[in-house]
Amino acid sequence: MLKFYLYSNRDLKYKPLHASRLAGIVVSLILTSSVLTALASDNGMDLFGWKIFRVDKMEHERSVLKSRLAAVNLKLNGYETNMDKLAKLDNGIRVAVDLRPIPAGERKVAVGGVAIDRDYGLPQNEDTLIAGAVDKMGIVDREARLEEQSLKAIRAKQKTDLVLFRHIPAIEPIRGGIITSPFGIRFHPILHVMLMHQGIDIGCDVGSHVHATGDGVVTYVGREGGYGNAIEIDNGFGYTTLFAHLSKFLVRVGEKVKRGQVIGLSGDTGLSTGPHLHYGVMKNGVFVNPESYFFFGREYETNRLYGPVASKK
């Protein structure tokens, strides 16, 4: 068992130290140390150097936090720059889908100077860094949410446009046909008077395929005065198409048709001087020039615009 000895000046030799006495000495030292530490603290003294150690540690932590705050502010500045670039790209897309571009002033909600008067209980430099980070995060957050709303609007408009594009009467009703009488005022070949020609005449042989020029629903199939055998299609979005002087119907009322689908065969019925197709386009109830909607380009001559159902007999 471990023993402790204490030198006796009186006996000039070491004597064993009993456990009870050793315990008393230890307790006395602890109490003395506690009392001295308390007294020193009350008087602003640091007997063992703990205060200096704590201050140095706090200074180091403060320096690290300050450095990280500066890095956060720098990164937030980068985010703001990227948001500005994204805003320009977003406005370009909005214009492309026929949406109003969002002005810069509307995007820069809550933009202002750094609120350096905010008190976070720290020195002014640190308060400024924190306030700057808080302000920038608020700005970026608002701009991001505005951008999210804008992208949703673009996506919704794009979906609507995709449907619209399929319904616009964009192809010729007879592939490779020749326009023999354009849209506009003309001298009527049978009535011999000047009349408005509310469509175009396309010369073709009897029995030529007549194609739907846009997606829609058939609203009329039958005889229609001087037009002879006619088909009307409601293409939606204010568009209506008319196909006249037909020899045969290949659709019925209420049937949904696709652009390029064969809906009938050309003929020489009604008020006509020979085999041809009269084709008319109405926009919001008013006849317009069908040629204004024809798509001319490389893809026009392929089967893509006429569709796989164009071979229907």
C-alpha positions as CSV (number, residue, x, y, z in Angstrom):
1,M,0.0,0.0,0.0
2,L,1.3,3.4,-1.0
3,K,2.5,5.5,2.0
4,F,3.2,9.2,2.4
5,Y,5.9,10.7,4.6
6,L,6.4,14.1,6.1
7,Y,9.8,15.5,7.2
8,S,9.9,16.5,10.9
9,N,12.1,19.5,11.7
10,R,11.9,18.7,15.4
11,D,13.0,15.0,15.1
12,L,15.1,15.6,11.9
13,K,13.6,12.6,10.2
14,Y,10.7,11.5,7.9
15,K,7.6,10.3,9.7
16,P,4.7,8.4,8.1
17,L,1.7,10.5,7.3
18,H,-1.5,9.0,8.5
19,A,-4.5,9.0,6.1
20,S,-6.7,11.2,8.3
21,R,-4.1,13.9,8.4
22,L,-3.4,13.6,4.6
23,A,-7.1,14.1,3.9
24,G,-7.2,17.1,6.1
25,I,-4.3,18.7,4.2
26,V,-5.9,18.0,0.8
27,V,-9.2,19.5,2.0
28,S,-7.4,22.6,3.4
29,L,-5.6,23.1,0.1
30,I,-8.8,22.9,-2.0
31,L,-10.6,25.3,0.3
32,T,-7.7,27.7,0.3
33,S,-7.5,27.6,-3.5
34,S,-11.2,28.1,-3.9
35,V,-11.2,31.1,-1.5
36,L,-8.2,32.7,-3.2
37,T,-9.8,32.2,-6.7
38,A,-13.1,33.7,-5.5
39,L,-11.3,36.7,-4.0
40,A,-9.2,37.2,-7.1
41,S,-12.2,37.0,-9.4
42,D,-14.1,39.7,-7.3
43,N,-11.0,41.9,-7.6
44,G,-10.4,41.3,-11.3
45,M,-7.3,39.2,-10.6
46,D,-6.4,36.0,-12.5
47,L,-4.1,34.0,-10.2
48,F,-3.7,30.9,-12.5
49,G,-3.9,32.5,-16.0
50,W,-7.2,31.0,-16.8
51,K,-8.7,34.3,-18.0
52,I,-5.9,34.9,-20.5
53,F,-6.4,31.4,-21.8
54,R,-10.2,31.9,-22.2
55,V,-9.7,35.3,-23.9
56,D,-7.2,33.9,-26.4
57,K,-9.6,31.0,-27.2
58,M,-12.5,33.4,-27.7
59,E,-10.4,35.7,-29.9
60,H,-9.5,32.7,-32.1
61,E,-13.1,31.6,-32.4
62,R,-14.2,35.1,-33.2
63,S,-11.5,35.4,-35.9
64,V,-12.7,32.1,-37.4
65,L,-16.3,33.1,-37.4
66,K,-15.5,36.5,-38.9
67,S,-13.6,34.8,-41.7
68,R,-16.5,32.5,-42.4
69,L,-19.0,35.3,-42.4
70,A,-16.8,37.1,-44.9
71,A,-16.8,34.0,-47.1
72,V,-20.5,33.6,-46.8
73,N,-21.0,37.2,-47.9
74,L,-18.7,36.7,-50.9
75,K,-20.6,33.5,-51.9
76,L,-23.9,35.4,-51.6
77,N,-22.6,38.1,-53.9
78,G,-21.9,35.3,-56.4
79,Y,-25.4,34.0,-56.0
80,E,-26.8,37.5,-56.7
81,T,-24.7,37.8,-59.9
82,N,-26.0,34.4,-61.1
83,M,-29.6,35.4,-60.3
84,D,-29.1,38.5,-62.5
85,K,-27.9,36.3,-65.4
86,L,-30.8,33.9,-64.8
87,A,-33.2,36.8,-64.9
88,K,-32.0,37.9,-68.3
89,L,-32.3,34.3,-69.6
90,D,-35.7,34.0,-68.1
91,N,-36.9,37.2,-69.8
92,G,-35.6,36.0,-73.1
93,I,-37.7,32.8,-72.7
94,R,-40.8,34.8,-71.6
95,V,-40.6,36.9,-74.8
96,A,-40.2,33.7,-76.9
97,V,-43.4,32.3,-75.5
98,D,-45.2,35.6,-75.8
99,L,-45.2,36.5,-72.1
100,R,-44.4,39.9,-70.6
101,P,-40.8,40.2,-69.5
102,I,-40.4,41.0,-65.8
103,P,-38.8,44.4,-65.3
104,A,-35.6,44.6,-63.2
105,G,-37.2,46.8,-60.6
106,E,-40.0,44.2,-60.1
107,R,-37.4,41.5,-59.7
108,K,-35.2,43.4,-57.3
109,V,-37.7,43.2,-54.4
110,A,-36.4,44.3,-51.1
111,V,-33.1,45.5,-52.6
112,G,-31.4,48.1,-50.4
113,G,-28.3,49.0,-48.5
114,V,-26.9,46.8,-45.7
115,A,-28.7,47.4,-42.4
116,I,-25.6,48.2,-40.4
117,D,-27.7,49.5,-37.5
118,R,-28.8,46.1,-36.5
119,D,-27.5,45.1,-33.1
120,Y,-26.4,41.5,-32.8
121,G,-24.4,42.3,-29.6
122,L,-21.1,42.1,-31.4
123,P,-18.5,44.7,-32.6
124,Q,-19.6,46.9,-35.5
125,N,-17.6,44.9,-38.1
126,E,-19.1,41.6,-37.1
127,D,-22.6,43.2,-36.9
128,T,-22.2,44.6,-40.5
129,L,-21.1,41.2,-41.8
130,I,-24.1,39.4,-40.2
131,A,-26.5,42.1,-41.4
132,G,-25.1,41.9,-44.9
133,A,-25.5,38.2,-45.0
134,V,-29.1,38.3,-43.7
135,D,-30.1,41.0,-46.2
136,K,-28.5,39.1,-49.2
137,M,-30.1,35.8,-48.2
138,G,-33.5,37.5,-48.0
139,I,-33.0,39.1,-51.5
140,V,-31.7,35.8,-53.1
141,D,-34.6,33.9,-51.5
142,R,-37.2,36.4,-52.9
143,E,-35.6,36.4,-56.3
144,A,-35.5,32.6,-56.3
145,R,-39.2,32.3,-55.4
146,L,-40.1,34.9,-58.1
147,E,-38.0,32.9,-60.6
148,E,-39.8,29.7,-59.6
149,Q,-43.2,31.4,-60.3
150,S,-41.9,32.7,-63.6
151,L,-40.8,29.3,-64.8
152,K,-44.2,27.8,-63.8
153,A,-45.9,30.5,-65.9
154,I,-43.5,29.8,-68.9
155,R,-44.2,26.0,-68.6
156,A,-48.0,26.6,-68.5
157,K,-47.8,28.9,-71.5
158,Q,-45.6,26.4,-73.4
159,K,-48.1,23.7,-72.8
160,T,-50.9,25.9,-74.1
161,D,-48.9,26.9,-77.1
162,L,-48.1,23.3,-78.0
163,V,-51.8,22.6,-78.1
164,L,-52.4,25.8,-80.1
165,F,-49.8,24.9,-82.6
166,R,-51.4,21.6,-83.4
167,H,-54.7,23.3,-84.0
168,I,-53.6,26.2,-86.2
169,P,-54.5,25.4,-89.9
170,A,-50.8,25.3,-91.0
171,I,-50.6,23.0,-94.1
172,E,-52.2,23.0,-97.5
173,P,-55.4,20.9,-97.7
174,I,-54.3,19.2,-101.0
175,R,-50.6,18.3,-101.2
176,G,-49.0,19.7,-104.3
177,G,-52.1,21.5,-105.4
178,I,-52.0,24.7,-107.5
179,I,-53.9,27.8,-106.2
180,T,-56.1,28.9,-109.2
181,S,-58.0,31.7,-107.4
182,P,-56.6,33.6,-104.4
183,F,-58.3,35.2,-101.4
184,G,-59.9,38.6,-102.0
185,I,-62.1,40.6,-104.3
186,R,-62.5,38.9,-107.7
187,F,-64.7,38.7,-110.8
188,H,-66.9,35.6,-110.2
189,P,-66.4,33.2,-113.1
190,I,-70.1,32.1,-113.1
191,L,-72.1,35.0,-111.6
192,H,-69.9,37.6,-113.6
193,V,-69.9,40.1,-110.8
194,M,-67.2,41.4,-108.4
195,L,-67.4,39.5,-105.2
196,M,-65.3,38.8,-102.2
197,H,-63.7,35.4,-102.5
198,Q,-63.6,34.2,-98.9
199,G,-61.0,31.5,-99.4
200,I,-58.8,30.0,-102.1
201,D,-59.4,27.6,-104.9
202,I,-57.0,24.8,-105.4
203,G,-57.0,23.0,-108.8
204,C,-56.9,19.3,-108.6
205,D,-58.3,16.1,-110.1
206,V,-61.6,14.6,-108.8
207,G,-60.8,12.2,-106.0
208,S,-57.6,13.9,-104.7
209,H,-57.0,13.5,-101.0
210,V,-58.2,16.5,-98.9
211,H,-56.3,16.8,-95.6
212,A,-57.4,18.4,-92.3
213,T,-55.0,21.4,-91.9
214,G,-55.1,21.4,-88.1
215,D,-56.4,19.3,-85.2
216,G,-60.0,19.8,-84.5
217,V,-63.6,18.5,-84.3
218,V,-65.9,18.1,-87.4
219,T,-68.9,20.3,-86.9
220,Y,-70.6,20.0,-90.3
221,V,-70.7,17.4,-93.1
222,G,-73.2,17.8,-96.0
223,R,-74.6,20.0,-98.7
224,E,-74.0,23.7,-98.3
225,G,-75.5,25.9,-101.1
226,G,-73.0,27.0,-103.7
227,Y,-70.2,25.2,-101.9
228,G,-71.7,21.8,-102.8
229,N,-70.6,19.0,-100.5
230,A,-68.7,20.6,-97.7
231,I,-67.0,19.9,-94.4
232,E,-66.5,22.3,-91.5
233,I,-64.0,21.8,-88.7
234,D,-63.8,23.7,-85.5
235,N,-60.0,23.8,-84.8
236,G,-60.4,25.6,-81.5
237,F,-58.7,28.9,-80.4
238,G,-61.1,30.8,-82.7
239,Y,-60.2,28.9,-85.9
240,T,-62.7,27.2,-88.2
241,T,-61.8,25.6,-91.6
242,L,-64.1,25.0,-94.6
243,F,-63.5,22.4,-97.4
244,A,-66.0,22.6,-100.3
245,H,-67.0,21.1,-103.7
246,L,-66.1,17.6,-102.4
247,S,-67.0,14.3,-104.0
248,K,-66.8,12.1,-100.9
249,F,-66.9,12.5,-97.2
250,L,-64.5,10.4,-95.0
251,V,-65.5,11.8,-91.6
252,R,-68.7,12.4,-89.7
253,V,-70.0,15.2,-87.4
254,G,-68.4,15.0,-83.9
255,E,-65.3,13.2,-85.1
256,K,-62.0,14.4,-83.8
257,V,-59.4,14.8,-86.6
258,K,-55.6,15.3,-86.6
259,R,-53.6,17.6,-88.9
260,G,-52.8,15.7,-92.1
261,Q,-55.7,13.3,-91.8
262,V,-57.6,12.6,-95.0
263,I,-61.2,13.9,-94.4
264,G,-62.6,13.6,-97.9
265,L,-62.0,13.6,-101.6
266,S,-62.1,16.6,-103.9
267,G,-64.8,16.9,-106.5
268,D,-66.8,19.3,-108.7
269,T,-70.1,19.8,-106.7
270,G,-72.0,23.0,-106.1
271,L,-71.3,26.2,-108.0
272,S,-68.1,25.2,-109.8
273,T,-66.6,25.5,-113.2
274,G,-64.5,22.4,-112.9
275,P,-62.8,20.0,-110.4
276,H,-61.2,22.0,-107.5
277,L,-61.2,22.5,-103.8
278,H,-62.5,25.6,-102.2
279,Y,-60.7,26.1,-98.9
280,G,-61.5,28.7,-96.3
281,V,-60.2,29.8,-92.9
282,M,-62.1,31.8,-90.3
283,K,-60.6,33.4,-87.3
284,N,-63.1,34.5,-84.6
285,G,-65.9,34.2,-87.2
286,V,-64.2,36.3,-89.9
287,F,-62.7,34.8,-93.1
288,V,-59.0,35.4,-93.4
289,N,-56.4,34.5,-96.1
290,P,-55.6,30.8,-95.7
291,E,-52.2,31.3,-97.3
292,S,-51.1,33.5,-94.3
293,Y,-51.1,30.3,-92.2
294,F,-49.3,27.9,-94.5
295,F,-46.0,26.6,-93.2
296,F,-43.4,26.6,-95.9
297,G,-40.2,24.8,-95.1
298,R,-38.2,21.6,-95.4
299,E,-40.4,19.7,-93.1
300,Y,-43.5,20.8,-94.9
301,E,-42.7,18.3,-97.8
302,T,-42.4,15.3,-95.4
303,N,-45.1,13.2,-94.0
304,R,-44.6,14.6,-90.5
305,L,-47.1,17.4,-91.1
306,Y,-49.6,15.2,-92.9
307,G,-49.4,12.4,-90.4
308,P,-49.5,8.6,-90.7
309,V,-53.3,8.7,-91.2
310,A,-52.9,10.6,-94.5
311,S,-52.9,7.3,-96.3
312,K,-56.5,6.7,-95.3
313,K,-58.8,5.9,-98.3
